Amino acid sequence: MKSSSTLKFVELITALRASSLFARLPEEDLTQVATFARQVSLKKGDYLFRENDPSKGFYIVRSGIINVHRIASNGREQVIHLFEAVSLLPRLL
C-alpha cells in the first residue's frame, strides 16, 4: 500500500500534468518540478497574496476560483480576473 505522502505526490504530478504549461513535459522533468511545488489550501475569503507582496512563483488552481481584485479609489472592489480550476495564476501582478 502506498503511503499518504506518495499519494499526495502522485496527485500533485497529476495536477501539474493537467495544466497546459506542463502537459507535454517529460515525466522526469515533471517529477523534478513537483519536488519544488507545495500545496496551499484556502478558505473562502482568504488571501493568497496581496498587492505589492514579494513574488513567490506562480500557482495552479486545482479547485474552486481565485478572484484577483483591487480596491478602487472609491473603495469598491474591482475584479481584474477570475482564475478557475486548472488555470495558471502567475505571480506577476
HELIX and SHEET records of a PDB file:
HELIX    1   1 SER A    4  ALA A   18  1                                  15    
HELIX    2   2 GLU A   27  PHE A   36  1                                  10    
SHEET    1   A 2 PHE A  58  ILE A  60  0                                        
SHEET    2   A 2 LEU A  88  PRO A  90 -1                                        
SHEET    1   B 2 ILE A  65  ILE A  71  0                                        
SHEET    2   B 2 GLU A  77  GLU A  84 -1                                        
END                                                                             
